[in-house]
Amino acid sequence: MADSKLRSLLTLVVVAAATGCPPVLPPRPDLPRPGSLGDCTSGSTPEGAHAGGAGCAAASLTTLKGILHAFVEEDPTLSLDATAEENANAIIDELETQTNACADATLSVGGADSATLDVDFGEGCDVVSSGLVVAGAASVTVAKAGGTVTVTVTATALAAEGYTFDGTASIATDDLLAYTLSVDVTADPIGDVTFEGTTAVSGSTIDDLAISFDGAGTFTALTPAPVIVGPATTCVAAGALTLEIADFERTFAACHAGAGTVAATQEYTCSRERVGGGTTDNDGTLTLTLAFDADTSTSGAVTVTAAVDPGFGDEPVSTTTEVQLPSLRTDCAE
């Protein structure tokens, strides 16, 4: 079945190369299906697997930031005038409010410039502002240096919305208005996600809380990426999928993100058979752009533009299709 789908795709690619017209592909059943994050990268075609991975990686950042919002409600939780220990105690107070005293948070190391607290959500705590149910544990370090306050959360099986996070996520500010976000986590069941950029929060309740992102990152799927197969050419993915995330926004009352773009690039090592025997190797790329809009927030359908360049002087071949991303909320009907 997978081979026949690849052959169908390659037929469109060959026709497109001959006519100069990019094919428009209909939605395919091999792309991510609603309700199962494990299906994010299960598409049997390269553009399907990578589009699903890029979309779910960006979505995982909204879940992770939603968890962080239980620790830090930006301003007024943090204070630039407070010591690290005082800010850590403010985070403990915020957790008590956000989880109705469900999460257990204790200060383990205190100090003016650095303080650490241990947090345990147990089997699950409801977070008032986001509506998330968060389980697992984390160590939280608050640092103050040169007028900047940084909160670093080291997650241990920290789970919400189907994702289980292990790794670190940090937010930092020097004015309580603009916040940088640094992420390096494994987001089971999809893969490893990194991000460096800015984040902003508006609203404060489940009805209006919204989180937005701008920045760059990477995604490495837990499952191997499909191989691109063409006439006498085979391309194997090399390295992580790189992400450029712009104006990406999710309102937690919605079932999906509803604004912004995610541009993704996957490098490939391509090998082409020579007529006289042997092969020629070259670097190829698969580029994708996922466009999120107001309709996406309810339907989960994302328009994807993809281009394959095997790197042998061929014209890149573009395709446009639509993917269906899994819902981030269990109460959303797909």
C-alpha positions in Angstrom: 0.0 0.0 0.0 2.8 2.4 0.9 4.7 1.6 -2.3 1.6 2.3 -4.4 1.0 5.7 -2.7 4.7 6.6 -3.4 4.3 5.6 -7.0 1.2 7.7 -7.3 3.0 10.7 -5.8 6.0 10.2 -8.1 3.7 10.0 -11.1 2.4 13.4 -10.2 5.9 14.7 -9.7 7.0 13.4 -13.1 3.9 14.9 -14.8 4.5 18.2 -13.0 8.1 18.3 -14.1 7.1 17.7 -17.7 4.3 20.3 -17.8 5.7 22.9 -15.5 2.5 22.9 -13.4 2.6 22.0 -9.7 0.1 19.2 -8.9 -2.6 19.9 -6.3 -3.0 16.9 -4.1 -6.2 15.9 -2.3 -6.2 15.0 1.3 -4.9 11.5 1.9 -5.8 8.9 4.5 -2.1 8.2 5.3 -1.7 11.7 6.8 -2.1 12.3 10.5 -5.5 11.3 11.8 -7.5 13.1 14.5 -7.2 11.9 18.1 -3.9 10.1 18.0 -0.6 11.9 18.5 1.2 8.7 17.6 -0.1 9.2 14.1 1.6 12.6 13.6 4.6 11.2 11.8 3.0 8.0 10.4 2.3 9.3 6.9 3.8 6.9 4.4 5.0 9.7 2.1 7.8 12.1 3.0 5.7 15.2 2.8 2.9 13.6 4.9 5.2 12.4 7.7 7.1 15.7 7.9 4.1 17.9 7.7 2.4 16.0 10.5 5.6 16.1 12.5 6.1 19.9 12.0 2.5 20.6 12.9 2.5 18.4 16.0 5.9 19.7 17.2 4.6 23.3 17.0 1.4 22.2 18.8 3.5 20.5 21.5 5.1 23.9 22.3 1.6 25.3 23.1 0.9 22.5 25.4 4.3 22.9 27.1 3.8 26.7 27.5 0.4 26.0 28.9 2.0 23.9 31.5 4.6 26.6 32.2 1.7 29.0 32.7 0.8 27.1 35.8 4.1 28.1 37.2 4.4 31.6 35.9 1.5 33.8 34.9 4.1 36.2 33.5 3.4 39.5 35.2 2.3 39.5 38.1 4.0 36.2 39.2 7.6 37.5 38.8 9.1 40.7 40.1 12.4 42.2 38.8 12.9 43.7 42.3 12.5 40.4 44.1 15.3 38.0 45.0 15.3 34.5 43.3 14.0 33.0 46.5 11.2 35.5 46.7 10.2 34.8 43.0 10.4 31.0 43.7 7.9 31.5 46.6 5.7 33.5 44.3 5.7 30.5 41.9 4.7 28.3 44.7 1.8 30.6 45.4 0.9 30.7 41.7 0.9 26.9 41.5 -1.4 26.7 44.6 -3.8 29.1 42.9 -3.6 27.5 39.4 -4.1 24.0 40.7 -6.4 24.7 43.7 -3.6 23.4 45.9 -3.4 20.1 44.0 0.3 20.3 43.0 2.9 19.8 45.8 5.6 22.5 45.6 8.4 22.9 48.1 11.5 25.1 48.1 14.6 22.9 48.2 17.3 25.5 47.7 17.0 29.3 48.4 19.1 32.3 47.7 19.2 35.8 46.3 20.5 34.9 42.9 19.2 31.3 42.5 16.6 29.2 44.1 15.1 25.7 43.3 11.8 24.2 44.0 10.4 20.7 43.5 7.0 20.3 42.0 4.8 17.2 41.9 1.5 17.1 40.0 0.9 13.5 41.0 -1.5 11.6 38.7 -3.0 14.8 37.5 -4.0 18.4 38.5 -6.5 20.6 36.7 -4.9 24.0 35.8 -7.4 26.8 36.2 -6.3 29.2 33.5 -5.6 26.7 30.6 -7.9 23.8 31.4 -5.0 21.4 31.1 -4.7 18.3 33.3 -1.1 18.1 34.2 0.6 15.0 35.7 4.2 14.2 36.5 7.0 16.1 38.2 9.5 18.9 37.6 12.4 20.7 39.2 12.1 24.5 38.8 15.1 26.8 39.1 14.7 30.6 39.4 17.8 32.7 38.5 18.4 36.4 38.7 21.3 38.0 36.9 21.9 41.5 35.5 18.3 42.5 35.7 17.0 39.3 34.0 14.8 36.7 35.7 15.0 33.2 34.2 12.7 30.3 35.2 13.9 26.9 34.1 11.6 23.9 34.3 13.3 20.4 34.1 10.5 18.0 33.4 10.3 14.4 34.4 7.5 12.6 32.7 5.5 15.9 32.8 2.3 15.1 30.9 -0.7 16.9 29.4 -2.9 16.6 26.3 -1.4 13.3 25.2 2.2 14.6 25.4 4.8 13.4 28.0 7.7 15.8 28.3 11.2 15.1 29.5 13.8 17.8 29.3 14.1 21.5 29.9 12.1 24.7 29.1 13.1 28.2 30.2 11.4 31.5 30.0 13.3 34.8 30.7 12.4 38.5 30.9 14.1 41.7 31.8 11.0 43.9 31.6 8.0 41.7 32.5 6.7 42.6 29.0 8.7 40.5 26.5 9.6 36.8 27.2 12.1 34.5 25.5 11.4 30.8 25.5 14.1 28.1 25.2 13.0 24.5 24.8 14.9 21.2 24.6 12.6 18.3 25.3 11.5 14.8 24.2 7.8 15.0 23.6 6.6 11.5 23.6 5.0 10.0 21.4 6.2 12.3 18.6 9.9 13.0 19.1 12.5 15.5 20.2 11.7 19.2 20.0 13.9 22.3 20.4 12.9 26.0 20.2 14.5 29.4 20.6 12.3 32.4 20.3 9.8 34.7 21.9 6.4 33.9 23.4 3.5 36.1 24.4 0.4 35.4 26.5 -3.0 37.1 26.5 -6.1 36.4 28.6 -6.1 34.6 31.9 -9.0 32.1 31.8 -9.9 29.0 29.8 -12.3 31.2 27.8 -9.7 33.6 26.5 -6.2 32.4 27.3 -4.0 32.5 24.2 -0.3 31.8 23.6 1.7 32.8 20.6 5.3 32.0 19.4 7.9 33.4 17.0 11.2 31.7 16.6 13.2 28.7 15.2 13.6 25.1 16.3 14.1 21.5 15.3 12.1 18.3 15.4 13.4 14.8 15.3 10.7 12.1 15.0 10.9 9.0 17.1 10.0 7.0 13.9 12.3 7.1 10.8 11.3 9.4 8.0 10.1 7.8 4.8 12.6 7.5 1.9 12.0 9.6 -1.2 12.1 7.3 -4.2 12.2 8.6 -7.8 13.3 7.6 -11.2 16.8 6.1 -10.5 17.0 8.3 -7.4 16.8 7.5 -3.7 16.9 10.1 -0.9 17.3 9.4 2.8 16.6 12.0 5.5 19.7 13.5 7.1 19.5 15.3 10.4 16.6 17.0 12.1 13.7 18.8 10.6 14.3 22.5 11.0 11.4 24.8 11.9 10.7 28.5 11.5 7.6 29.4 13.5 5.9 32.8 12.8 2.9 34.3 14.5 1.8 30.9 15.7 -1.1 31.2 18.1 -3.4 28.9 20.0 -6.4 29.8 22.1 -6.9 27.1 24.7 -10.6 27.2 24.3 -10.1 26.0 20.7 -9.4 22.5 19.6 -6.3 23.5 17.5 -3.9 26.4 16.8 -5.7 29.0 14.7 -3.1 31.4 13.3 0.4 31.6 11.9 2.8 29.5 9.8 5.3 26.8 10.3 8.0 26.5 7.7 10.0 23.2 7.8 13.1 22.0 5.9 14.4 18.5 5.8 17.8 17.8 4.4 18.3 14.6 2.4 21.2 12.6 1.1 20.3 11.6 -2.4 21.8 8.9 -4.7 21.2 8.7 -8.4 22.1 5.8 -10.6 24.4 6.6 -13.5 23.7 5.2 -17.0 27.1 3.6 -17.2 26.9 2.1 -13.7 27.6 3.4 -10.2 25.8 6.3 -8.5 26.2 10.0 -8.0 25.4 11.4 -4.5 24.1 14.9 -3.8 22.3 16.9 -1.1 18.6 17.3 -1.5 15.9 19.2 0.4 12.2 18.9 1.2 10.6 22.2 2.2 7.1 22.6 3.7 5.0 25.5 4.7 2.0 24.9 7.0 -0.6 27.7 7.1 -2.9 27.9 10.1 -6.1 30.0 10.1 -9.4 30.5 11.9 -10.9 27.4 10.2 -8.0 25.3 11.5 -8.8 26.1 15.1 -12.0 24.1 14.8 -11.3 21.6 12.0 -7.6 20.9 12.4 -7.2 21.0 8.6 -3.9 22.7 7.6 -2.9 23.7 4.1 0.6 22.5 3.3 2.8 23.6 0.4 5.7 21.2 -0.2 8.7 21.3 -2.6 11.1 18.4 -3.3 14.6 19.2 -4.7 16.8 16.2 -5.1 19.8 18.5 -5.8 20.9 17.2 -9.3 19.9 20.3 -11.1 16.3 19.2 -11.4 13.6 21.8 -11.0 12.0 21.6 -7.6 8.6 20.1 -7.8 5.9 21.7 -5.7 2.7 20.2 -4.3 -0.2 21.5 -2.3 -2.3 19.4 0.0 -4.2 19.5 3.2 -3.4 17.6 6.4 -5.6 16.8 9.3 -3.8 17.3 12.6 -4.9 15.4 15.8 -6.9 17.5 18.3 -5.1 18.7 21.4 -8.3 18.4 23.5 -10.1 15.2 24.2 -13.5 16.9 24.2 -13.2 18.0 20.6 -15.3 16.1 18.1 -13.5 15.5 14.8 
